[in-house]
Amino acid sequence: MNAYTYILKCSNGSYYVGSTKDLTRRVEEHQSGEGANHTKKYLPVELIYYEEYTRIDDAFYREKQLQKWSRKKKEALMRGDKDLLSDLAKKVFVN
């Protein structure tokens, strides 16, 4: 069984982070207005990033982690910018 943590970009430029066992179905639900309240308001949405896990609880844990991240940190993750991710993580603990 696969599970996913994903990031959608909404029409207003905001990001939505979620997790699911069926990525295709869940993105379709968001796109049709059957997803979360936030994505319903800002259609259309676009899948711009996802991570795959073997367990849904791991995907859910990662979802909750990413939801706390700043926009800059999420964008660094999506770009694969490990140096900036590291710098941004250090700033959290230094402040």
PAKETI-824616 format. One line per field, with one value per atom (N, C-alpha, C, O): atom name; z, x, y; chain. Coordinates in nm, 3 decimals. Atoms other than C-alpha are relative to their C-alpha. Example, Ala and Ser with C-alpha at 12.3 -4.5 7.8 and 13.67 -1.06 7.14 Angstrom:
// residues 2
site [N  CA  C  O  N  CA  C  O]
zz [0.000  0.780  0.000  0.066  -0.006  0.714  0.073  0.090]
xx [0.089  1.230  0.090  0.194  -0.082  1.367  -0.077  -0.026]
yy [-0.119  -0.450  0.120  0.118  -0.119  -0.106  0.109  0.220]
unit [A  A  A  A  A  A  A  A]
//
This chain:
// residues 95
site [N  CA  C  O  N  CA  C  O  N  CA  C  O  N  CA  C  O  N  CA  C  O  N  CA  C  O  N  CA  C  O  N  CA  C  O  N  CA  C  O  N  CA  C  O  N  CA  C  O  N  CA  C  O  N  CA  C  O  N  CA  C  O  N  CA  C  O  N  CA  C  O  N  CA  C  O  N  CA  C  O  N  CA  C  O  N  CA  C  O  N  CA  C  O  N  CA  C  O  N  CA  C  O  N  CA  C  O  N  CA  C  O  N  CA  C  O  N  CA  C  O  N  CA  C  O  N  CA  C  O  N  CA  C  O  N  CA  C  O  N  CA  C  O  N  CA  C  O  N  CA  C  O  N  CA  C  O  N  CA  C  O  N  CA  C  O  N  CA  C  O  N  CA  C  O  N  CA  C  O  N  CA  C  O  N  CA  C  O  N  CA  C  O  N  CA  C  O  N  CA  C  O  N  CA  C  O  N  CA  C  O  N  CA  C  O  N  CA  C  O  N  CA  C  O  N  CA  C  O  N  CA  C  O  N  CA  C  O  N  CA  C  O  N  CA  C  O  N  CA  C  O  N  CA  C  O  N  CA  C  O  N  CA  C  O  N  CA  C  O  N  CA  C  O  N  CA  C  O  N  CA  C  O  N  CA  C  O  N  CA  C  O  N  CA  C  O  N  CA  C  O  N  CA  C  O  N  CA  C  O  N  CA  C  O  N  CA  C  O  N  CA  C  O  N  CA  C  O  N  CA  C  O  N  CA  C  O  N  CA  C  O  N  CA  C  O  N  CA  C  O  N  CA  C  O  N  CA  C  O  N  CA  C  O  N  CA  C  O  N  CA  C  O  N  CA  C  O  N  CA  C  O  N  CA  C  O  N  CA  C  O  N  CA  C  O  N  CA  C  O  N  CA  C  O  N  CA  C  O  N  CA  C  O  N  CA  C  O  N  CA  C  O  N  CA  C  O]
zz [0.000  0.000  0.000  0.076  0.005  -0.090  0.068  0.074  -0.059  0.086  -0.045  -0.079  0.055  -0.013  0.088  0.148  -0.049  0.130  -0.124  -0.205  0.123  -0.133  0.027  0.132  -0.007  -0.196  -0.129  -0.239  0.112  -0.419  -0.003  0.102  0.015  -0.554  -0.041  -0.141  0.026  -0.543  -0.094  -0.113  0.098  -0.791  0.057  -0.019  -0.061  -0.541  0.036  0.096  -0.027  -0.515  0.133  0.161  -0.129  -0.171  -0.022  -0.127  0.003  -0.094  0.096  0.203  -0.086  0.048  0.014  -0.085  -0.027  0.213  0.051  0.139  -0.043  0.251  -0.007  -0.047  0.011  0.272  -0.040  -0.012  0.051  0.115  -0.035  -0.047  0.050  0.013  -0.152  -0.216  0.145  -0.343  -0.053  -0.050  0.041  -0.485  -0.117  -0.115  0.118  -0.820  0.038  -0.001  -0.042  -0.663  0.084  0.065  -0.090  -0.397  -0.074  -0.045  0.079  -0.645  -0.082  -0.094  0.074  -0.856  0.090  0.048  -0.095  -0.546  0.026  0.025  -0.021  -0.476  -0.123  -0.111  0.124  -0.840  -0.026  -0.085  0.022  -0.845  0.112  0.109  -0.110  -0.525  0.114  0.204  -0.106  -0.307  0.104  0.196  -0.093  -0.123  0.121  0.165  -0.120  0.169  -0.028  -0.143  0.014  0.232  -0.066  -0.147  0.058  0.142  -0.152  -0.226  0.144  -0.200  -0.075  -0.191  0.064  -0.275  -0.037  -0.139  0.021  -0.249  -0.111  -0.172  0.089  -0.476  -0.114  -0.138  0.117  -0.775  -0.120  -0.126  -0.001  -0.990  0.085  0.120  -0.074  -0.800  -0.091  -0.189  0.078  -0.934  0.095  0.191  -0.078  -0.787  -0.038  -0.154  0.033  -0.761  0.073  0.042  -0.074  -0.518  0.074  0.122  -0.087  -0.350  0.044  -0.021  -0.054  -0.141  0.021  0.059  -0.013  -0.130  0.125  0.157  -0.122  0.187  -0.008  -0.088  -0.003  0.265  0.099  0.091  -0.102  0.558  0.003  -0.006  -0.002  0.577  0.123  0.116  -0.120  0.931  -0.019  0.037  0.031  0.805  -0.090  -0.069  0.089  0.528  0.078  0.055  -0.081  0.778  0.091  0.106  -0.086  1.015  -0.081  -0.034  0.086  0.728  -0.040  -0.045  0.032  0.629  0.112  0.087  -0.115  0.978  0.017  0.055  -0.007  0.973  -0.104  -0.070  0.107  0.638  0.018  -0.023  -0.023  0.739  0.091  0.084  -0.092  1.005  -0.066  -0.012  0.066  0.758  -0.066  -0.105  0.071  0.610  -0.150  -0.199  0.146  0.245  -0.062  -0.152  0.052  0.180  0.016  -0.074  -0.027  0.338  -0.090  -0.141  0.091  0.139  -0.142  -0.211  0.137  -0.183  -0.015  -0.121  0.005  -0.100  -0.011  -0.086  0.007  -0.045  -0.141  -0.196  0.133  -0.376  -0.107  -0.206  0.095  -0.560  0.024  -0.060  -0.035  -0.386  0.046  0.035  -0.044  -0.244  0.144  0.239  -0.134  0.049  0.082  0.205  -0.074  0.139  0.065  0.183  -0.055  0.182  0.107  0.208  -0.102  0.369  0.131  0.238  -0.119  0.610  0.068  0.190  -0.056  0.656  0.067  0.176  -0.056  0.715  0.127  0.221  -0.119  0.967  0.116  0.230  -0.104  1.159  0.057  0.177  -0.044  1.175  0.101  0.189  -0.093  1.355  0.140  0.237  -0.132  1.638  0.054  0.175  -0.043  1.650  0.059  0.153  -0.043  1.695  0.142  0.193]
xx [0.084  0.000  0.088  0.184  -0.072  0.127  -0.081  -0.204  0.062  0.054  0.082  0.199  -0.064  0.137  -0.024  -0.131  0.013  0.200  0.015  0.104  -0.001  0.129  -0.018  -0.069  0.021  0.132  -0.070  -0.025  0.073  -0.121  0.024  0.039  -0.003  -0.090  -0.140  -0.194  0.135  -0.423  0.004  0.110  0.007  -0.540  0.043  0.081  -0.043  -0.461  0.148  0.199  -0.142  -0.100  0.034  0.152  -0.026  -0.139  0.028  -0.002  -0.029  -0.022  -0.093  -0.126  0.079  -0.233  0.078  0.119  -0.073  -0.063  -0.100  -0.181  0.090  -0.245  0.070  0.186  -0.051  -0.198  -0.117  -0.233  0.103  -0.385  0.060  0.182  -0.041  -0.371  -0.011  0.054  0.023  -0.488  0.019  -0.074  -0.035  -0.317  -0.085  -0.134  0.078  -0.497  -0.143  -0.195  0.139  -0.842  -0.010  -0.102  0.007  -0.766  0.019  -0.050  -0.018  -0.636  -0.126  -0.167  0.126  -0.948  -0.110  -0.188  0.098  -1.162  0.023  -0.072  -0.030  -0.985  -0.042  -0.105  0.025  -1.016  -0.150  -0.192  0.145  -1.391  -0.074  -0.197  0.064  -1.457  -0.045  -0.115  0.039  -1.503  0.109  0.096  -0.113  -1.173  -0.019  -0.131  0.001  -1.084  -0.065  -0.073  0.063  -1.260  0.092  0.048  -0.093  -0.946  0.009  0.004  -0.015  -0.908  -0.130  -0.125  0.129  -1.280  -0.008  -0.066  0.007  -1.237  0.093  0.070  -0.106  -0.933  0.029  0.144  -0.014  -0.994  0.041  0.009  -0.048  -0.835  0.126  0.192  -0.123  -0.556  0.092  0.048  -0.100  -0.237  0.090  0.143  -0.093  -0.037  0.141  0.180  -0.135  0.316  0.110  0.228  -0.101  0.489  -0.067  -0.180  0.048  0.445  0.117  0.221  -0.094  0.635  -0.078  -0.196  0.066  0.555  0.049  0.168  -0.029  0.541  -0.066  -0.157  0.062  0.457  -0.116  -0.200  0.106  0.230  -0.068  -0.002  0.076  -0.045  0.032  0.029  -0.032  0.050  0.131  0.146  -0.123  0.398  -0.031  0.023  0.040  0.240  -0.074  -0.053  0.075  0.004  0.094  0.078  -0.098  0.293  0.076  0.097  -0.073  0.483  -0.089  -0.043  0.094  0.171  -0.002  0.008  0.007  0.148  0.131  0.130  -0.129  0.520  0.008  0.045  -0.009  0.502  -0.098  -0.069  0.098  0.192  0.056  0.011  -0.060  0.403  0.112  0.157  -0.112  0.674  -0.041  -0.156  0.022  0.705  -0.011  0.028  0.009  0.631  0.139  0.158  -0.138  1.005  0.055  0.119  -0.053  1.089  -0.069  -0.002  0.071  0.819  0.053  0.072  -0.050  0.946  0.142  0.175  -0.134  1.305  -0.009  0.068  0.022  1.182  -0.040  0.015  0.049  0.997  0.107  0.108  -0.109  1.303  0.116  0.205  -0.110  1.528  0.123  0.235  -0.108  1.739  0.037  -0.010  -0.035  1.897  0.078  0.064  -0.076  2.133  -0.093  -0.078  0.094  1.851  -0.088  -0.117  0.080  1.640  0.078  0.023  -0.084  1.927  0.013  0.002  -0.010  1.973  -0.129  -0.127  0.130  1.601  -0.029  -0.087  0.022  1.589  0.084  0.038  -0.087  1.883  -0.056  -0.044  0.056  1.710  -0.112  -0.132  0.109  1.416  0.055  -0.005  -0.056  1.641  0.085  0.105  -0.086  1.862  -0.082  -0.039  0.083  1.580  -0.037  -0.106]
yy [-0.119  0.000  0.124  0.133  -0.127  0.347  0.109  0.103  -0.118  0.671  0.120  0.107  -0.118  1.025  0.122  0.138  -0.136  1.368  0.086  0.063  -0.077  1.630  0.149  0.189  -0.144  2.003  0.043  0.012  -0.058  2.176  0.150  0.213  -0.145  2.526  0.043  -0.004  -0.049  2.708  0.121  0.182  -0.109  2.972  0.136  0.225  -0.126  3.250  -0.001  0.094  0.012  3.130  -0.066  -0.089  0.065  2.969  -0.148  -0.205  0.143  2.617  -0.073  -0.022  0.088  2.337  -0.130  -0.190  0.124  2.038  -0.103  -0.075  0.107  1.707  -0.134  -0.144  0.137  1.332  -0.090  -0.061  0.090  1.042  -0.135  -0.149  0.131  0.677  -0.006  -0.089  0.001  0.755  0.142  0.223  -0.135  1.061  0.049  0.162  -0.040  1.068  0.035  0.140  -0.023  1.039  0.127  0.207  -0.115  1.300  0.132  0.230  -0.122  1.557  0.028  0.144  -0.017  1.499  0.055  0.139  -0.051  1.557  0.149  0.228  -0.142  1.885  0.081  0.186  -0.072  1.990  0.018  0.118  -0.007  1.919  0.074  0.082  -0.072  2.117  -0.088  -0.041  0.093  1.808  -0.017  -0.098  0.011  1.855  0.089  0.112  -0.084  2.077  0.135  0.179  -0.132  2.409  0.101  0.183  -0.096  2.601  -0.017  0.081  0.020  2.442  0.028  0.068  -0.033  2.484  0.147  0.184  -0.145  2.860  0.046  0.151  -0.048  2.878  -0.098  -0.134  0.087  2.651  0.083  0.201  0.137  2.538  -0.015  0.083  0.032  2.366  -0.081  -0.141  0.073  2.213  -0.077  -0.021  0.082  1.925  0.042  0.030  -0.046  2.062  -0.078  -0.062  0.075  1.824  -0.115  -0.102  0.109  1.488  -0.087  -0.093  0.098  1.235  -0.129  -0.126  0.129  0.864  -0.072  -0.070  0.075  0.653  -0.136  -0.157  0.133  0.293  -0.006  -0.096  -0.001  0.383  0.136  0.240  -0.125  0.643  0.084  0.207  -0.079  0.742  0.078  0.187  -0.074  0.840  0.120  0.229  -0.109  1.049  0.108  0.227  -0.095  1.212  0.079  0.200  -0.068  1.291  0.105  0.217  -0.094  1.453  0.117  0.231  -0.108  1.651  0.103  0.223  -0.090  1.798  0.077  0.194  -0.067  1.878  0.112  0.225  -0.099  2.059  0.115  0.228  -0.106  2.254  0.109  0.224  -0.097  2.427  0.079  0.181  -0.064  2.526  0.131  0.149  -0.126  2.872  -0.027  -0.132  0.009  2.933  -0.018  -0.100  0.009  2.983  -0.141  -0.195  0.133  2.650  -0.104  -0.195  0.092  2.465  0.013  -0.087  -0.022  2.623  -0.056  -0.109  0.058  2.521  -0.153  -0.214  0.144  2.164  -0.041  -0.136  0.036  2.158  0.017  -0.057  -0.022  2.292  -0.097  -0.112  0.089  2.040  0.076  0.026  -0.087  2.322  -0.035  0.027  0.051  2.136  0.102  0.105  -0.101  2.421  0.102  0.135  -0.098  2.672  -0.064  -0.001  0.070  2.415  -0.007  0.018  0.009  2.364  0.137  0.147  -0.135  2.740  0.043  0.100  -0.038  2.793  -0.078  -0.023  0.082  2.508  0.055  0.058  -0.055  2.660  0.130  0.155  -0.127  2.998  -0.019  0.064  0.030  2.840  -0.019  0.027  0.030  2.725  0.114  0.122  -0.109  3.035  0.115  0.181  -0.115  3.289  -0.008  0.080]
unit [A  A  A  A  A  A  A  A  A  A  A  A  A  A  A  A  A  A  A  A  A  A  A  A  A  A  A  A  A  A  A  A  A  A  A  A  A  A  A  A  A  A  A  A  A  A  A  A  A  A  A  A  A  A  A  A  A  A  A  A  A  A  A  A  A  A  A  A  A  A  A  A  A  A  A  A  A  A  A  A  A  A  A  A  A  A  A  A  A  A  A  A  A  A  A  A  A  A  A  A  A  A  A  A  A  A  A  A  A  A  A  A  A  A  A  A  A  A  A  A  A  A  A  A  A  A  A  A  A  A  A  A  A  A  A  A  A  A  A  A  A  A  A  A  A  A  A  A  A  A  A  A  A  A  A  A  A  A  A  A  A  A  A  A  A  A  A  A  A  A  A  A  A  A  A  A  A  A  A  A  A  A  A  A  A  A  A  A  A  A  A  A  A  A  A  A  A  A  A  A  A  A  A  A  A  A  A  A  A  A  A  A  A  A  A  A  A  A  A  A  A  A  A  A  A  A  A  A  A  A  A  A  A  A  A  A  A  A  A  A  A  A  A  A  A  A  A  A  A  A  A  A  A  A  A  A  A  A  A  A  A  A  A  A  A  A  A  A  A  A  A  A  A  A  A  A  A  A  A  A  A  A  A  A  A  A  A  A  A  A  A  A  A  A  A  A  A  A  A  A  A  A  A  A  A  A  A  A  A  A  A  A  A  A  A  A  A  A  A  A  A  A  A  A  A  A  A  A  A  A  A  A  A  A  A  A  A  A  A  A  A  A  A  A  A  A  A  A  A  A  A  A  A  A  A  A  A  A  A  A  A  A  A  A  A  A  A  A  A  A  A  A  A  A  A  A  A  A  A  A]
//
